[in-house]
Amino acid sequence: MRLLQPAPPAEVLAAAEQLRFRSLVILFLILDRPQLSPDHWIYVPSPEIGFCRLHEPKNWSADMAPPEQTGVVLEFFCQEGDERWHQSHEDLTAEATRDLEAMGLLEPGCVSDSTALRLRKAYPVYNLGYGEHMRVLTEYLAGFGNLYNIGRNATFRYTSSDHYIDMGLKAAENLLGHEHDLDAIGLESGYAETWRKGER
């Protein structure tokens, strides 16, 4: 909203300022073992463990790591600028390794490398009243005939990335003359990963 020229009305800018996002530090570990777990995702709701979720890309495709190794992606919630955000990837690696060992998922000495990535505004934070702020913003942006408001941050929705890819593809089709309702994507009762051919 702050990038628009001329600037939006004060009440629109005020609504935008009320929306908050949570940031994320992603740690990628290379393990000298063929697999960590048969699961794609593992959620970790324990306050004693520093990361909240992990996934193993090799479980989606064996081509994502050599046969004798695997990679694990761990997600650490944080706020941009806080202690976690500034933590070095070496310290993150040491902490995550200890946590994985404590969980019984990892034996000592099999982490061969690591790297970290910091993502600003990774997830929307749903405070009371956010819906009204989004209504103000959505109604204002609807006045632009050449703007599609899509994606997790722009729609302030925490749904699947599949939905955002679908939004992008359908937005491109709309430019070619289609009339897809982009606001309806991600609100259906089904889930993209369960759709079978012909159901969509």
Long-range contacts (C-beta under 8 A, 24 or more apart in sequence): 1-137, 8-140, 9-140, 11-136, 12-136, 12-137, 12-140, 15-132, 15-133, 15-134, 15-136, 15-137, 16-133, 16-137, 18-127, 18-129, 18-130, 18-133, 19-124, 19-125, 19-130, 19-133, 19-134, 19-137, 19-156, 20-124, 20-125, 20-127, 21-120, 21-121, 21-122, 21-123, 21-124, 21-125, 21-153, 22-77, 22-78, 22-79, 22-121, 22-122, 22-123, 22-124, 22-125, 23-77, 23-78, 23-79, 23-80, 23-85, 23-118, 23-119, 23-120, 23-121, 23-122, 24-75, 24-76, 24-77, 24-78, 24-118, 24-119, 24-122, 24-123, 25-75, 25-76, 25-78, 25-84, 25-85, 25-87, 25-92, 25-116, 25-117, 25-118, 25-119, 26-73, 26-74, 26-75, 26-76, 26-116, 26-117, 26-118, 26-119, 27-51, 27-73, 27-74, 27-76, 27-89, 27-92, 27-93, 27-96, 27-114, 27-115, 27-116, 28-71, 28-72, 28-73, 28-74, 28-114, 28-115, 28-116, 28-117, 29-71, 29-72, 29-74, 29-93, 29-96, 29-97, 29-111, 29-113, 29-114, 30-69, 30-70, 30-71, 30-111, 30-112, 30-113, 30-114, 31-69, 31-70, 31-71, 31-72, 31-106, 31-110, 31-111, 31-112, 32-68, 32-69, 32-110, 32-111, 32-112, 33-68, 33-69, 33-70, 33-110, 34-67, 34-68, 34-69, 34-70, 35-59, 35-70, 36-70, 36-72, 36-100, 36-105, 36-106, 37-105, 44-103, 48-102, 49-99, 49-102, 49-103, 50-76, 50-84, 50-92, 50-95, 50-96, 50-99, 51-75, 51-76, 51-96, 51-99, 52-76, 52-77, 69-112, 72-100, 77-123, 80-118, 80-120, 80-121, 85-118, 89-114, 89-115, 89-116, 90-114, 92-116, 121-153, 123-152, 123-158, 124-152, 124-153, 124-156, 124-157, 124-158, 126-158, 130-156, 138-183, 148-174, 148-182, 149-182, 150-182, 155-183, 155-186, 157-186, 159-186, 160-186, 160-191, 160-192, 160-193, 162-192, 162-193, 163-192, 166-192
